[in-house]
Amino acid sequence: MKKLFAVLLAASFLAAPMAASADQHKPGRHVTIEKTVTKKKIVERNRWAKGNKLSRAERRQTVNSRDFRRYKLREPHRGEQWVRVDNNFLLVSAATGLILSIATAR
């Protein structure tokens, strides 16, 4: 009888912390957990300037050949194309990628 009592007493000491932790995570009980989140704010500045070159990937974002009127842009000459990057329209030489003119979206 003493052994049985000793085993039950030891089991109650081991089970008490587990029961307490299970009780804290019930949906009805409010548990406050504080988190500190730091966000990194990245600000990109316009790096477009007349005479710079665009990469091939950036040149793929061409504006439709008839769509330039919709954005109130002038018609590109032969060998030129309008490219929309971010909120800017760049008139670019189709062969070299050289920026000839810059216009902001309206």
N, CA, C and O of each residue as an XYZ file, in Angstrom:
424
protein
N       0.813     -1.182      0.000
C       0.000      0.000      0.000
C       0.870      1.267      0.000
O       0.541      2.259     -0.649
N       1.988      1.211      0.742
C       2.871      2.357      0.781
C       3.489      2.615     -0.590
O       3.655      3.764     -0.998
N       3.831      1.524     -1.306
C       4.430      1.679     -2.645
C       3.433      2.316     -3.608
O       3.798      3.204     -4.378
N       2.191      1.875     -3.572
C       1.162      2.422     -4.434
C       0.958      3.919     -4.142
O       0.846      4.723     -5.067
N       0.912      4.280     -2.879
C       0.762      5.671     -2.493
C       1.950      6.499     -2.967
O       1.767      7.625     -3.432
N       3.153      5.968     -2.858
C       4.357      6.686     -3.276
C       4.357      6.899     -4.799
O       4.756      7.962     -5.273
N       3.914      5.899     -5.561
C       3.855      6.008     -7.026
C       2.815      7.052     -7.435
O       3.076      7.865     -8.322
N       1.651      7.039     -6.805
C       0.615      8.023     -7.128
C       1.053      9.445     -6.773
O       0.766     10.391     -7.505
N       1.745      9.584     -5.652
C       2.236     10.888     -5.245
C       3.279     11.412     -6.235
O       3.259     12.590     -6.590
N       4.190     10.540     -6.681
C       5.209     10.940     -7.655
C       4.564     11.294     -9.000
O       4.983     12.247     -9.657
N       3.562     10.539     -9.402
C       2.871     10.807    -10.665
C       2.159     12.156    -10.610
O       2.131     12.881    -11.604
N       1.592     12.496     -9.471
C       0.903     13.783     -9.357
C       1.897     14.942     -9.453
O       1.583     15.983    -10.030
N       3.102     14.764     -8.888
C       4.120     15.807     -9.010
C       4.587     15.982    -10.456
O       4.891     17.098    -10.878
N       4.646     14.900    -11.206
C       5.075     14.985    -12.606
C       3.966     15.513    -13.519
O       4.243     16.221    -14.487
N       2.721     15.173    -13.214
C       1.608     15.553    -14.081
C       1.127     16.972    -13.839
O       0.500     17.554    -14.724
N       1.396     17.554    -12.676
C       0.892     18.896    -12.341
C       1.411     19.972    -13.305
O       0.602     20.770    -13.776
N       2.706     20.041    -13.625
C       3.161     21.082    -14.571
C       2.566     20.924    -15.971
O       2.279     21.916    -16.642
N       2.382     19.672    -16.411
C       1.805     19.454    -17.739
C       0.350     19.908    -17.776
O      -0.086     20.475    -18.778
N      -0.403     19.674    -16.718
C      -1.802     20.087    -16.666
C      -1.897     21.607    -16.616
O      -2.797     22.188    -17.223
N      -0.994     22.252    -15.912
C      -1.020     23.717    -15.822
C      -0.706     24.359    -17.165
O      -1.332     25.351    -17.538
N       0.259     23.804    -17.898
C       0.600     24.379    -19.195
C      -0.506     24.142    -20.213
O      -0.734     24.987    -21.079
N      -1.201     23.002    -20.127
C      -2.312     22.728    -21.035
C      -3.475     23.657    -20.744
O      -4.209     24.022    -21.662
N      -3.661     24.048    -19.502
C      -4.748     24.921    -19.112
C      -4.533     26.333    -19.647
O      -5.512     27.014    -19.951
N      -3.306     26.793    -19.773
C      -3.021     28.148    -20.237
C      -3.322     28.339    -21.716
O      -3.617     29.461    -22.126
N      -3.261     27.317    -22.514
C      -3.416     27.445    -23.966
C      -4.815     27.107    -24.448
O      -5.007     26.838    -25.634
N      -5.788     27.114    -23.562
C      -7.165     26.884    -23.983
C      -7.668     28.117    -24.727
O      -7.227     29.227    -24.433
N      -8.592     27.947    -25.698
C      -9.056     29.083    -26.492
C      -9.744     30.174    -25.675
O      -9.671     31.346    -26.044
N     -10.400     29.824    -24.592
C     -11.114     30.809    -23.793
C     -10.198     31.654    -22.935
O     -10.615     32.709    -22.456
N      -9.012     31.243    -22.732
C      -8.089     31.943    -21.839
C      -7.174     32.862    -22.659
O      -6.663     32.459    -23.703
N      -6.973     34.071    -22.194
C      -6.137     35.028    -22.905
C      -4.699     34.918    -22.438
O      -4.404     35.025    -21.248
N      -3.817     34.706    -23.387
C      -2.393     34.650    -23.100
C      -1.744     35.767    -23.892
O      -1.933     35.859    -25.105
N      -0.987     36.611    -23.225
C      -0.333     37.704    -23.929
C       1.109     37.327    -24.213
O       1.875     36.979    -23.314
N       1.449     37.405    -25.468
C       2.812     37.129    -25.908
C       3.289     38.385    -26.624
O       2.646     38.847    -27.566
N       4.380     38.920    -26.193
C       4.894     40.139    -26.808
C       5.966     39.785    -27.813
O       6.866     38.989    -27.543
N       5.848     40.400    -28.984
C       6.840     40.212    -30.036
C       7.354     41.575    -30.458
O       6.611     42.556    -30.500
N       8.610     41.616    -30.762
C       9.193     42.833    -31.292
C       9.583     42.574    -32.730
O      10.417     41.715    -33.017
N       8.973     43.322    -33.628
C       9.232     43.154    -35.053
C       9.866     44.435    -35.565
O       9.330     45.527    -35.376
N      10.988     44.292    -36.203
C      11.623     45.449    -36.824
C      11.534     45.282    -38.334
O      11.912     44.251    -38.890
N      11.031     46.311    -38.973
C      10.888     46.264    -40.425
C      11.941     47.155    -41.053
O      12.254     48.240    -40.563
N      12.467     46.663    -42.137
C      13.467     47.421    -42.867
C      12.757     48.136    -44.010
O      12.114     47.503    -44.847
N      12.878     49.437    -44.036
C      12.227     50.212    -45.080
C      13.244     50.518    -46.164
O      14.265     51.161    -45.922
N      12.944     50.044    -47.362
C      13.840     50.254    -48.492
C      13.210     51.287    -49.412
O      12.091     51.109    -49.894
N      13.924     52.344    -49.644
C      13.440     53.407    -50.523
C      14.319     53.417    -51.762
O      15.531     53.620    -51.696
N      13.663     53.188    -52.897
C      14.404     53.226    -54.149
C      14.228     54.604    -54.768
O      13.114     55.117    -54.870
N      15.285     55.163    -55.158
C      15.227     56.459    -55.817
C      15.323     56.228    -57.329
O      15.875     55.235    -57.801
N      14.767     57.177    -58.053
C      14.839     57.061    -59.507
C      16.291     57.152    -59.935
O      16.970     58.143    -59.669
N      16.748     56.135    -60.584
C      18.134     56.131    -61.036
C      18.208     56.356    -62.540
O      19.239     56.143    -63.178
N      17.088     56.787    -63.075
C      17.058     56.980    -64.522
C      17.560     58.372    -64.859
O      17.121     59.365    -64.281
N      18.474     58.426    -65.790
C      18.983     59.706    -66.276
C      19.234     59.568    -67.773
O      19.541     58.488    -68.278
N      19.097     60.668    -68.449
C      19.324     60.684    -69.888
C      20.774     60.289    -70.165
O      21.702     60.857    -69.591
N      20.954     59.318    -71.041
C      22.295     58.854    -71.380
C      22.661     57.533    -70.705
O      23.617     56.878    -71.121
N      21.910     57.126    -69.658
C      22.158     55.820    -69.028
C      21.632     54.710    -69.922
O      20.889     54.955    -70.871
N      22.032     53.483    -69.602
C      21.556     52.331    -70.371
C      20.642     51.469    -69.524
O      20.826     51.351    -68.313
N      19.660     50.869    -70.169
C      18.780     49.908    -69.524
C      19.283     48.506    -69.809
O      19.864     48.244    -70.862
N      19.058     47.609    -68.866
C      19.418     46.215    -69.107
C      18.376     45.588    -70.035
O      17.313     46.163    -70.268
N      18.688     44.427    -70.550
C      17.755     43.757    -71.463
C      16.454     43.390    -70.764
O      15.382     43.450    -71.366
N      16.548     43.011    -69.494
C      15.346     42.645    -68.749
C      14.417     43.850    -68.593
O      13.198     43.709    -68.688
N      14.983     45.024    -68.355
C      14.170     46.227    -68.209
C      13.602     46.682    -69.548
O      12.525     47.276    -69.594
N      14.302     46.414    -70.618
C      13.814     46.813    -71.943
C      12.644     45.963    -72.408
O      11.956     46.336    -73.358
N      12.404     44.826    -71.760
C      11.298     43.952    -72.177
C       9.934     44.512    -71.788
O       8.912     44.024    -72.269
N       9.901     45.522    -70.932
C       8.632     46.086    -70.465
C       8.167     47.196    -71.405
O       7.905     48.316    -70.968
N       8.068     46.889    -72.660
C       7.738     47.903    -73.655
C       6.263     48.277    -73.584
O       5.420     47.471    -73.192
N       5.974     49.493    -73.966
C       4.602     49.971    -74.084
C       4.150     49.607    -75.492
O       4.920     49.720    -76.445
N       2.919     49.177    -75.621
C       2.380     48.814    -76.931
C       2.598     49.962    -77.911
O       2.490     51.131    -77.544
N       2.905     49.620    -79.157
C       3.276     50.643    -80.147
C       2.168     51.668    -80.375
O       2.462     52.815    -80.713
N       0.924     51.294    -80.202
C      -0.178     52.245    -80.381
C      -0.671     52.812    -79.050
O      -1.537     53.687    -79.033
N      -0.136     52.329    -77.958
C      -0.618     52.701    -76.636
C       0.013     53.985    -76.117
O      -0.417     54.504    -75.087
N       1.018     54.508    -76.802
C       1.711     55.699    -76.305
C       0.787     56.911    -76.275
O       0.981     57.810    -75.456
N      -0.216     56.952    -77.152
C      -1.149     58.077    -77.157
C      -2.010     58.087    -75.893
O      -2.405     59.146    -75.404
N      -2.288     56.915    -75.385
C      -3.084     56.791    -74.163
C      -2.394     57.475    -72.984
O      -3.057     58.047    -72.118
N      -1.091     57.418    -72.952
C      -0.306     58.036    -71.884
C       0.184     59.441    -72.259
O       0.995     60.030    -71.545
N      -0.311     59.967    -73.372
C       0.049     61.303    -73.856
C       1.548     61.446    -74.083
O       2.165     62.431    -73.679
N       2.111     60.450    -74.730
C       3.531     60.457    -75.085
C       3.651     60.711    -76.575
O       2.726     60.426    -77.336
N       4.776     61.243    -76.988
C       4.954     61.488    -78.424
C       5.259     60.170    -79.129
O       5.711     59.204    -78.516
N       5.003     60.160    -80.418
C       5.252     58.945    -81.200
C       6.761     58.724    -81.335
O       7.493     59.642    -81.706
N       7.222     57.515    -81.036
C       8.670     57.260    -81.142
C       9.104     57.188    -82.604
O       8.364     56.699    -83.458
N      10.310     57.680    -82.881
C      10.868     57.596    -84.230
C      11.323     56.169    -84.502
O      11.239     55.299    -83.635
N      11.802     55.947    -85.710
C      12.291     54.621    -86.064
C      13.499     54.277    -85.181
O      14.411     55.089    -85.024
N      13.497     53.066    -84.607
C      14.594     52.614    -83.760
C      14.459     53.032    -82.302
O      15.369     52.810    -81.504
N      13.319     53.641    -81.949
C      13.072     54.035    -80.564
C      11.836     53.303    -80.054
O      10.981     52.886    -80.835
N      11.755     53.153    -78.744
C      10.569     52.542    -78.154
C      10.363     53.097    -76.751
O      11.316     53.471    -76.067
N       9.090     53.143    -76.334
C       8.773     53.565    -74.981
C       8.814     52.348    -74.078
O       8.290     51.291    -74.429
N       9.431     52.490    -72.920
C       9.520     51.425    -71.928
C       8.962     51.975    -70.631
O       9.306     53.082    -70.217
N       8.091     51.194    -69.983
C       7.522     51.621    -68.702
C       8.231     50.883    -67.579
O       8.162     49.657    -67.491
N       8.915     51.634    -66.721
C       9.606     51.068    -65.573
C       9.099     51.806    -64.347
O       9.183     53.032    -64.278
N       8.565     51.057    -63.369
C       7.924     51.623    -62.188
C       6.793     52.541    -62.654
O       5.835     52.062    -63.261
N       6.878     53.818    -62.392
C       5.841     54.730    -62.843
C       6.417     55.751    -63.818
O       5.887     56.850    -63.978
N       7.503     55.366    -64.458
C       8.171     56.258    -65.407
C       8.129     55.648    -66.803
O       8.164     54.429    -66.968
N       8.054     56.518    -67.798
C       8.153     56.092    -69.186
C       9.481     56.584    -69.716
O       9.804     57.767    -69.616
N      10.237     55.682    -70.274
C      11.552     56.021    -70.799
C      11.557     55.791    -72.308
O      11.168     54.722    -72.778
N      11.994     56.785    -73.056
C      12.176     56.618    -74.493
C      13.587     56.079    -74.684
O      14.572     56.733    -74.340
N      13.663     54.869    -75.242
C      14.920     54.143    -75.288
C      15.258     53.789    -76.724
O      14.375     53.503    -77.532
N      16.537     53.812    -77.028
C      16.996     53.322    -78.315
C      16.829     51.807    -78.315
O      17.336     51.129    -77.421
N      16.130     51.274    -79.300
C      15.814     49.843    -79.321
C      17.068     48.984    -79.461
O      17.111     47.876    -78.926
N      18.061     49.457    -80.149
C      19.252     48.650    -80.401
C      20.214     48.638    -79.216
O      20.747     47.588    -78.858
N      20.435     49.800    -78.610
C      21.465     49.897    -77.582
C      20.932     49.963    -76.164
O      21.657     49.627    -75.228
N      19.690     50.385    -75.970
C      19.136     50.535    -74.632
C      19.477     51.861    -73.992
O      19.298     52.023    -72.785
N      19.959     52.803    -74.759
C      20.331     54.119    -74.270
C      19.066     54.950    -74.029
O      18.187     55.000    -74.889
N      18.970     55.602    -72.861
C      17.802     56.411    -72.535
C      17.903     57.746    -73.260
O      18.874     58.486    -73.100
N      16.871     58.042    -74.067
C      16.871     59.282    -74.839
C      16.014     60.355    -74.173
O      16.303     61.546    -74.290
N      14.948     59.928    -73.465
C      14.044     60.881    -72.834
C      13.321     60.192    -71.686
O      13.184     58.969    -71.676
N      12.854     60.984    -70.710
C      12.143     60.457    -69.537
C      10.832     61.208    -69.395
O      10.800     62.435    -69.492
N       9.741     60.470    -69.165
C       8.434     61.091    -68.905
C       7.819     60.376    -67.710
O       7.973     59.164    -67.561
N       7.123     61.124    -66.857
C       6.455     60.551    -65.686
C       5.005     60.275    -66.054
O       4.399     61.031    -66.813
N       4.455     59.204    -65.523
C       3.069     58.833    -65.805
C       2.131     59.885    -65.255
O       2.371     60.461    -64.195
N       1.059     60.126    -65.991
C       0.072     61.141    -65.563
C      -1.178     60.471    -65.118
O      -2.131     61.142    -64.721
